[in-house]
Amino acid sequence: MTFRHFITPKKLKSAQKTIFIFQLKIIKKTVVKFFFIYNSFASLVEPA
Protein backbone atom coordinates (compact mmCIF):
# COMPACT_ATOMS: atom_id res chain seq x y z
CA MET A 1 0.00 0.00 0.00
CA THR A 2 1.78 3.07 -1.25
CA PHE A 3 1.23 6.64 -0.13
CA ARG A 4 -0.38 7.44 -3.47
CA HIS A 5 -3.00 4.77 -2.94
CA PHE A 6 -3.56 5.97 0.60
CA ILE A 7 -4.68 9.43 -0.53
CA THR A 8 -7.94 8.98 -2.41
CA PRO A 9 -9.48 11.81 -4.46
CA LYS A 10 -12.21 12.06 -1.84
CA LYS A 11 -9.69 12.52 0.97
CA LEU A 12 -7.77 15.02 -1.11
CA LYS A 13 -10.93 17.02 -1.78
CA SER A 14 -11.86 17.16 1.91
CA ALA A 15 -8.28 18.14 2.77
CA GLN A 16 -8.38 20.97 0.23
CA LYS A 17 -11.73 22.10 1.66
CA THR A 18 -10.30 22.09 5.19
CA ILE A 19 -7.25 24.07 4.09
CA PHE A 20 -9.49 26.52 2.22
CA ILE A 21 -11.70 27.07 5.29
CA PHE A 22 -8.59 27.45 7.46
CA GLN A 23 -7.16 30.05 5.06
CA LEU A 24 -10.48 31.92 5.01
CA LYS A 25 -10.47 32.10 8.82
CA ILE A 26 -6.91 33.46 8.82
CA ILE A 27 -7.77 36.04 6.15
CA LYS A 28 -10.88 37.05 8.11
CA LYS A 29 -8.85 37.49 11.32
CA THR A 30 -6.21 39.52 9.49
CA VAL A 31 -8.82 41.76 7.86
CA VAL A 32 -10.62 42.33 11.17
CA LYS A 33 -7.31 43.08 12.93
CA PHE A 34 -6.25 45.45 10.15
CA PHE A 35 -9.67 47.14 10.27
CA PHE A 36 -9.40 47.73 14.02
CA ILE A 37 -5.84 49.07 13.70
CA TYR A 38 -6.90 51.32 10.81
CA ASN A 39 -9.91 52.58 12.78
CA SER A 40 -7.88 53.43 15.89
CA PHE A 41 -5.19 55.03 13.72
CA ALA A 42 -7.78 57.09 11.85
CA SER A 43 -9.36 58.28 15.10
CA LEU A 44 -5.90 59.28 16.37
CA VAL A 45 -5.09 61.22 13.20
CA GLU A 46 -8.40 63.06 12.98
CA PRO A 47 -10.52 62.86 16.15
CA ALA A 48 -14.21 62.62 15.38
HELIX and SHEET records of a PDB file:
HELIX    1   1 PHE A    3  PHE A    6  1                                   4    
HELIX    2   2 PRO A    9  VAL A   45  1                                  37    
END                                                                             
